[in-house]
Amino acid sequence: MEQDQVAANLEGMDDLDFTGWNNADWHGVFAHHHTDDVDVDWKGQAPTHGIEAHIDAMKAYVDSAGGTPPRIAAHPIAFGSGEWTCVVGEFEGGGRMVTVAKWKDGAIAEEYIWS
């Protein structure tokens, strides 16, 4: 049962990054994979509370990077245990991001990001 939960959460992370993030679908796919009261700590950025604050922070990041999200091409490392997942996202053209997420009822409730 725990492996089913981990697999479903990792599929959610794939959808979040490859569809929501890559297409800047903030209020659709991106919001769908987060709880309304999500807490996000992106190292180097101010922590946020709530999906709207998280979306605003991601939009500001994307705007500062030229207006288009750096595309995540692959998750070569992805694993989890219980309600936690860890995913390494590789950007097209180089660079990586690591996301550790705590899931609640199929959505991210806590997220820790390093890039």
C-alpha positions in Angstrom: 0.0 0.0 0.0 2.8 2.4 0.9 4.5 1.7 -2.5 1.2 2.5 -4.3 1.1 5.9 -2.5 4.7 6.7 -3.3 4.1 5.7 -7.0 1.1 7.9 -7.2 2.9 10.8 -5.6 5.8 10.4 -8.0 3.4 10.4 -11.0 1.9 13.6 -9.5 5.4 15.1 -9.4 6.0 14.2 -13.0 2.7 15.9 -14.0 3.5 18.9 -11.9 6.9 19.5 -13.4 6.5 18.2 -17.0 3.0 19.7 -17.6 2.3 22.3 -14.9 5.8 23.9 -14.5 7.0 23.5 -18.1 3.8 25.1 -19.5 3.5 27.7 -16.7 0.0 26.3 -16.1 -0.1 27.9 -12.6 -3.8 27.8 -11.8 -4.5 24.4 -13.5 -2.0 21.5 -13.2 0.4 23.4 -10.9 -2.2 24.4 -8.3 -3.9 21.0 -8.6 -0.8 19.2 -7.2 -0.5 21.5 -4.1 -2.8 22.0 -1.1 -4.3 25.4 -0.7 -2.2 25.9 2.5 1.1 24.6 1.1 4.3 25.7 2.8 7.3 26.1 0.4 10.9 26.7 1.3 12.9 27.3 -1.9 16.5 27.8 -0.7 17.6 31.3 -1.7 14.0 32.6 -1.9 11.6 33.8 0.8 9.4 30.9 2.2 5.8 31.0 1.2 2.5 29.9 2.7 -0.5 29.1 0.6 -0.8 28.2 -3.1 -1.3 31.8 -4.3 1.9 32.9 -2.6 3.7 30.0 -4.1 2.4 30.7 -7.6 3.3 34.4 -7.2 6.8 33.4 -6.2 7.2 31.0 -9.1 5.9 33.7 -11.6 8.4 36.2 -10.2 11.2 33.6 -10.6 10.2 32.9 -14.1 9.9 36.6 -15.0 13.4 37.1 -13.6 14.7 34.2 -15.8 13.3 35.8 -19.0 9.6 35.0 -18.8 9.7 31.3 -19.7 10.2 28.6 -17.1 13.5 26.7 -17.6 12.2 23.4 -19.0 12.5 20.3 -16.8 13.6 17.5 -19.2 13.9 14.5 -16.9 13.6 13.2 -13.4 16.6 10.8 -13.4 16.3 10.3 -9.6 12.9 9.9 -8.0 12.1 8.0 -4.8 9.9 8.2 -1.7 8.8 6.7 1.5 5.3 7.0 2.9 4.0 10.6 2.3 7.5 11.9 1.3 9.1 12.0 -2.2 12.4 13.3 -3.4 13.0 14.1 -7.1 15.9 15.5 -9.0 14.8 17.5 -12.0 17.3 18.1 -14.8 16.8 21.3 -16.9 17.2 21.3 -20.6 20.6 22.9 -21.3 22.0 21.9 -17.9 21.3 22.5 -14.3 19.4 20.6 -11.7 16.7 21.1 -9.0 16.0 18.9 -6.0 12.5 18.8 -4.6 11.6 17.1 -1.4 7.8 17.0 -0.9 5.4 15.9 1.8 2.1 14.8 0.3 -1.3 14.9 1.9 -4.3 13.4 0.1 -2.6 13.4 -3.3 -1.3 17.0 -3.1 1.9 18.6 -1.8 1.5 20.1 1.6 5.2 20.9 2.3 7.9 21.5 -0.3 11.6 22.0 0.0 13.5 23.0 -3.2 17.2 23.5 -3.9 18.4 24.7 -7.3 
